[in-house]
Structure formats: structure tokens, C-alpha cells
Amino acid sequence: MTTSPRSPRDFEPDAIVVGAGLAGLVATHELVLAGKKVLVLDQENRANLGGQAFWSLGGLFLVDSPEQRRMGIKDSKELALQDWWGSAQFGDSVDERGDDWGRQWARAYVDFAAGEKRDYLHELGLRSVPMVGWAERGGADPQGHGNSVPRFHLTWGTGPEVVRVFEEPVLAGEARGLVRFAFRHQVDEVIVEDGTVVGVRGSVLEPSDEVRGAASSRVVVDTFELRGPAVIVTSGGIGGNHDLVRQTWPTERMGAAPEHLISGVPAHVDGRMLAISEAAGARVVNRDRMWHYTEGIHNWDPIWPDHAIRIIPGPSSLWLDATGKRFAAPNFPGCDNLQTMREILKTGYDYSWFVTTQTVIEKEFALSGSEQNPDITEKDLRVLLRERLSKGAPTPVEKFKEHGEDFVVADTIDDLVAGMNKLSRGGAPDLDVATVEAMIVARDRELDNGFSKDAQLMLVANARRSRTDKIVRVAKPHKVLDPDHGPLIAVRLNILTRKTLGGIQTDLSSRALGADGSPVPGLYAAGEVAGFGGGGVHGHNALEGTFLGGCIFSGRAAGRAVANG
Ligand SMILES: Cc1cc2nc3c(=O)[nH]c(=O)nc-3n(C[C@H](O)[C@H](O)[C@H](O)COP(=O)(O)OP(=O)(O)OC[C@H]3O[C@@H](n4cnc5c(N)ncnc54)[C@H](O)[C@@H]3O)c2cc1C
């Protein structure tokens, strides 16, 4: 074996962290607080510190927060648990004991979100935007999927700020000699001796000066073997590895995997550490649980391969399948992600359509991603007010309208449908103008009264009773064909990969569990690779804003457990 010139071998760590994303940074932060020495390995370069969290919108699930109370929202731990259980639908696991720990993590996580979470982050300097968002509103059943109330707390500064509050103390630890980073170190094996994990082996990748998020070379220039009394795996999910996504796709529950998939995550989200950890004795459960989205658009200005951006929609756009049929309740924008994906895939095509107006996109199209929300990411209040409250859609949305390959903009319904037909794929039949027009006219007629039998219009009316929605997220109901609200806009929505809900099963100390359910000595896992705790804290469906928080909660548990021996 050879050593790299920048070898971290002269460092004797108390823990080796595999993955410098959010979960790895949080675990490292906790270890540094306890005065421990940490070696952090990552296959990417230093520019990628913080992993996916940097790209995130920084939405955080909090329960009964001061921000909610100020918006007149009455939330409680009981209501949040009811929603979590309704969404998770635990117990339907293909793995015999797949949900054993997921349930315990879910209870502990809701406790955290209703208790310590806000203070923990507040003390680190993190602040939320005062308007609490309402993600995943669910179907119709209070015991089913979805948030009964708005709980999505957007970080002031989005993902980069979530990263910053942990990165800064970790970098201070580096300056004090407690933390050593080894970038471009890709772990290929977890070393087990006499049943105990004692370190990792891997490949040193050639140096890369790629910008953050860009796919980097996998050319190996060296190998390494590094030892430490604990290994914490925080390597993220599988969303950047479409082969693995397809292999584990839940065909029985969801229908066949889409032929055309785009990536909501960078290429480093490759899922390799799952099999590597499994080879070291860890139990991987709930592999078929994933949280991919239905509202993906091709990034006109991509950073990583097949770069997808998700529209986080308000409730007003008409949602049609590839054959032009309007989805039935509760498959309206922002309600029930996986249920709608099932309906999309049932058609035999892997895309669907929003048909909407300029007025709607101005208020209701939020694009997920820190770089798509420069006003909030840069914490620039003046730009924020100008972008969000003045006429016109936010600049990033307008850019997609102008350059995005999935957008059709037209003044007449004939031109709109003709444009949609040009974008059809997979052999979908041409949409018929008269049929689409009749559907829209019928819907528009329902607006002549202040009441309606249209379930989506009822949803919109309900949404506008939430203060945030009324002020910044939901357009005043109007007729789609009213030229004052034009032009008409259609958006082809593709399925994009994002989060992995299953993973390494862990106990509440983030210790990786083996085949017999007991901890694998020396091995820990946190963040997305651990299904955000327990190998599946979300069960089948997520309530949103629960992933960054899941990294924080499980990363903190891992760091504290290792620090306490
Ligand atoms: C655009 C976008 C928007 C999002 N918005 C939100 C949001 O608003 N709210 C929310 O809760 N969540 C959101 N998420 C999800 C959330 O950001 C991620 O789930 C979370 O950041 C995952 O963190 P992690 O530390 O588990 O993994 P990652 O961030 O994926 O980090 C893992 C690291 O491990 C490294 N690694 C992997 N394998 C190896 C190996 N073999 N050897 C060495 N290194 C390795 C990788 O290079 C990477 O740096 C969003 C995600 C994206 C991409």
C-alpha cells in the first residue's frame, strides 16, 4: 500500500467520519465540543463541504414554534405525531424488523422537533423566515398522510446557513488540531477485526478543482488505510445513482420505475456506502422506500448531470396527466407526493402537466434549492421584498419560463396545447384542444360563485385561510382563461430523484445494528444513509423539512454517543 502526500495517517482520531455532509458535520461538531479528535473523510473536494444541505432550501420541520404561534397556527406534539403516523404507515415493511427502530426514532424526532430543536439551532445562530410554509397538505383524511398545519420553517439564509452554523465550529476545531479533513478520500471498505470495526480502507482520488456540486473524476491515484476506535458513516442516500434507484424501486407499491428520471441531487449521492457498511455487518432495511418528487423540471443551467429542480407548488395549478386527464382529489399540487406519483405512473407515461397562468406562477412557483432563492440565501431583505411582493415572478422562475425546456407559454389555448404536444414523449397521444378547453372552461365557471363543488377550488379557499399562504403563497382565485392573468403557461413535470427513506438500521444512539439486532461494535451511522435514523424514521412518506432535521438529530446522537464512549 502506498501513502498519499497529504496522508492523514499521522493523526490518531477518536472517530472517523465518512462523509462531510450535514450529518457528518453535526457529528463532528458534537465530538469537538467533547474535546475529541475527528478524522473526516470525503470523496469530494473541500468546495463540497456540507454536501446536499448546501443546495437545500433549508426548510425545517418544527412543531408549536413561536413562528407558528405568531401566524395563529395551533400546533401540538399530539397533532404532529398523528400526522407522522398517518404519513409513515409503519408496519408495511418487506423487512421483518424494518420498522422496529423507525417507530422509536419517529417518536424521539417529533419530541425533538416540538422541544429542543429550535433552541439547539437558535443557539448556533440559525434563524427562520417568519412566514411558516405548508408543505405536503395531505389527502383528505386526518389519520392519513400530510401536515394538518403549516410547519415548514424556511431558514433565513437557506441551506448554506444550515451548513454554516455547523461548519464554522468544525473549522475552528480544525484550526485547533482536533479535526483533520481528508478530501478526495473515497472509502471502499470498513475494516472489521474480531467482530469490531477498527477503521476504513479506500482510494485516494485524483485532485479535483471542480466547483461545488459538479461531478468529479473517479480516477484513483493511491490507496489508504486509516484506523480509529469508531467509524461514523454519514455518506448520504442513493438519489444520484439511478441504477440503484431502479434496482430498489418499489414497483409493487408505485408502479414501474419511470423511464426518464432526472437528478435532484449531485452525483456524489451514490449510495455506495450502503453495501460497504453491509459487508461490515450492518443491517440495511427499507431499501424500497424513497422520497422522489413529481414536479421536476430540467435545469436550463445545470451544475450536476441531469440536474433537476423541483417546483414546490402552491395549490392552484391544474394538474393533468400525460393524456390530458385532470387528476382527481387528493392529487392536487402540494398535497400527497407519492399518491400522485402512483397516479402518474399508472398512465404508462412518466410525466404530467401543470396548466396555469402567469398570476399563479408569480405567487405559487417556489423552486427548491438555495441557488434558486438568492434573496433568502443572501439574506437580502430589500431584494426579498422586491422579488416576492412586486409584480412579476421571482427572477429565477422567469428564467425558467424563458429558457426551461419544460415550459410552454402562450396567449391562446390552441397555441398552448400545440406547444404541449411538441413536448410529449414516450408515445403519448396528442392532446385535444377542445377537450382541454372544455375542462378549463368548466373549472372557470365554478368561480362565478363564492362556493363550488370543485375540490381543488375548495382546497385553495382553505389554503387562503392560512396567513402565509394568503400573503405569499396562494394566488387569488381567478379564471385560467382570463387574459388579465395571462399568458397561459404549461409545465411538463418530470420525476426527479431526491431522498432515500431506508438505510442502515440504528438504535437511538445511532449505533449501526447487525443482522441479529445488536450493535456492530465501533460502527455508527447517521443522516440519509441511516434513513435519517433507525433505517427509516419516515416510514413510507415524509412530512417535509424533516431531512435536514433528521441529519441534525441523528448526527448529534452519533457524535454524543461516540464522545461518551
Ligand atoms: C436541492 C435540495 C433541496 C433540499 N431541501 C431540503 C429542505 O428544504 N429541507 C430538508 O429537510 N431537506 C432538504 N433536502 C435534503 C437534505 O439536504 C439532505 O437529505 C441532507 O442534506 C443529506 O445529508 P447527509 O449528510 O446525510 O448526506 P450528504 O449531504 O449526501 O453528504 C454525504 C457526503 O458523503 C460523501 N461520501 C459518500 N460516499 C462516500 C465514500 N464512500 N467515501 C467518502 N465519502 C463519501 C459524499 O461525497 C458527501 O459529501 C434537500 C436536498 C436537495 C439536494
The ligand as an SDF file (V2000), in Angstrom:
LIG
                    3D

 53 58  0  0  0  0  0  0  0  0999 V2000
  -31.9090   20.7670   -3.7580 C   0  0  0  0  0  0  0  0  0  0  0  0
  -32.1920   20.1450   -2.4250 C   0  0  0  0  0  0  0  0  0  0  0  0
  -33.1450   20.7320   -1.5960 C   0  0  0  0  0  0  0  0  0  0  0  0
  -33.4020   20.1770   -0.3320 C   0  0  0  0  0  0  0  0  0  0  0  0
  -34.2470   20.8440    0.5130 N   0  0  0  0  0  0  0  0  0  0  0  0
  -34.4520   20.3560    1.7680 C   0  0  0  0  0  0  0  0  0  0  0  0
  -35.2260   21.0810    2.7170 C   0  0  0  0  0  0  0  0  0  0  0  0
  -35.6890   22.1980    2.4630 O   0  0  0  0  0  0  0  0  0  0  0  0
  -35.4450   20.5120    3.9280 N   0  0  0  0  0  0  0  0  0  0  0  0
  -34.9300   19.2900    4.2790 C   0  0  0  0  0  0  0  0  0  0  0  0
  -35.1660   18.8250    5.4010 O   0  0  0  0  0  0  0  0  0  0  0  0
  -34.1480   18.6080    3.4040 N   0  0  0  0  0  0  0  0  0  0  0  0
  -33.8860   19.1090    2.1810 C   0  0  0  0  0  0  0  0  0  0  0  0
  -33.0610   18.4340    1.3180 N   0  0  0  0  0  0  0  0  0  0  0  0
  -32.4960   17.1370    1.7370 C   0  0  0  0  0  0  0  0  0  0  0  0
  -31.2510   17.2750    2.6030 C   0  0  0  0  0  0  0  0  0  0  0  0
  -30.4780   18.3760    2.1660 O   0  0  0  0  0  0  0  0  0  0  0  0
  -30.4140   16.0040    2.5460 C   0  0  0  0  0  0  0  0  0  0  0  0
  -31.2200   14.8790    2.7730 O   0  0  0  0  0  0  0  0  0  0  0  0
  -29.2960   16.0290    3.5800 C   0  0  0  0  0  0  0  0  0  0  0  0
  -28.5340   17.2090    3.4420 O   0  0  0  0  0  0  0  0  0  0  0  0
  -28.3970   14.7930    3.4790 C   0  0  0  0  0  0  0  0  0  0  0  0
  -27.2680   14.9950    4.2960 O   0  0  0  0  0  0  0  0  0  0  0  0
  -26.2490   13.8070    4.6280 P   0  0  0  0  0  0  0  0  0  0  0  0
  -25.2000   14.4100    5.4850 O   0  0  0  0  0  0  0  0  0  0  0  0
  -26.9690   12.6160    5.1320 O   0  0  0  0  0  0  0  0  0  0  0  0
  -25.6500   13.3670    3.2040 O   0  0  0  0  0  0  0  0  0  0  0  0
  -24.9110   14.2040    2.0400 P   0  0  0  0  0  0  0  0  0  0  0  0
  -25.2250   15.6240    2.0900 O   0  0  0  0  0  0  0  0  0  0  0  0
  -25.2230   13.4650    0.7770 O   0  0  0  0  0  0  0  0  0  0  0  0
  -23.3710   14.0320    2.3590 O   0  0  0  0  0  0  0  0  0  0  0  0
  -22.7230   12.8010    2.2470 C   0  0  0  0  0  0  0  0  0  0  0  0
  -21.2550   13.0190    1.9470 C   0  0  0  0  0  0  0  0  0  0  0  0
  -20.6230   11.7310    1.9820 O   0  0  0  0  0  0  0  0  0  0  0  0
  -19.6860   11.6610    0.9410 C   0  0  0  0  0  0  0  0  0  0  0  0
  -19.4740   10.2320    0.6170 N   0  0  0  0  0  0  0  0  0  0  0  0
  -20.3870    9.3500    0.1380 C   0  0  0  0  0  0  0  0  0  0  0  0
  -19.8290    8.1390   -0.0210 N   0  0  0  0  0  0  0  0  0  0  0  0
  -18.5310    8.2470    0.3550 C   0  0  0  0  0  0  0  0  0  0  0  0
  -17.4390    7.3310    0.4120 C   0  0  0  0  0  0  0  0  0  0  0  0
  -17.5720    6.0490    0.0250 N   0  0  0  0  0  0  0  0  0  0  0  0
  -16.2490    7.7890    0.8440 N   0  0  0  0  0  0  0  0  0  0  0  0
  -16.0820    9.0930    1.2280 C   0  0  0  0  0  0  0  0  0  0  0  0
  -17.0850    9.9960    1.1750 N   0  0  0  0  0  0  0  0  0  0  0  0
  -18.2990    9.5830    0.7690 C   0  0  0  0  0  0  0  0  0  0  0  0
  -20.3070   12.4610   -0.1920 C   0  0  0  0  0  0  0  0  0  0  0  0
  -19.3240   12.9070   -1.0900 O   0  0  0  0  0  0  0  0  0  0  0  0
  -20.9940   13.6010    0.5700 C   0  0  0  0  0  0  0  0  0  0  0  0
  -20.1650   14.7280    0.7040 O   0  0  0  0  0  0  0  0  0  0  0  0
  -32.7630   18.9720    0.0710 C   0  0  0  0  0  0  0  0  0  0  0  0
  -31.8160   18.3680   -0.7800 C   0  0  0  0  0  0  0  0  0  0  0  0
  -31.5140   18.9580   -2.0100 C   0  0  0  0  0  0  0  0  0  0  0  0
  -30.4590   18.3200   -2.8780 C   0  0  0  0  0  0  0  0  0  0  0  0
  1  2  1  0
  2  3  1  0
  2 52  2  0
  3  4  2  0
  4  5  1  0
  4 50  1  0
  5  6  2  0
  6  7  1  0
  6 13  1  0
  7  8  2  0
  7  9  1  0
  9 10  1  0
 10 11  2  0
 10 12  1  0
 12 13  2  0
 13 14  1  0
 14 15  1  0
 14 50  1  0
 15 16  1  0
 16 17  1  0
 16 18  1  0
 18 19  1  0
 18 20  1  0
 20 21  1  0
 20 22  1  0
 22 23  1  0
 23 24  1  0
 24 25  2  0
 24 26  1  0
 24 27  1  0
 27 28  1  0
 28 29  2  0
 28 30  1  0
 28 31  1  0
 31 32  1  0
 32 33  1  0
 33 34  1  0
 33 48  1  0
 34 35  1  0
 35 36  1  0
 35 46  1  0
 36 37  1  0
 36 45  1  0
 37 38  2  0
 38 39  1  0
 39 40  1  0
 39 45  2  0
 40 41  1  0
 40 42  2  0
 42 43  1  0
 43 44  2  0
 44 45  1  0
 46 47  1  0
 46 48  1  0
 48 49  1  0
 50 51  2  0
 51 52  1  0
 52 53  1  0
M  END
$$$$
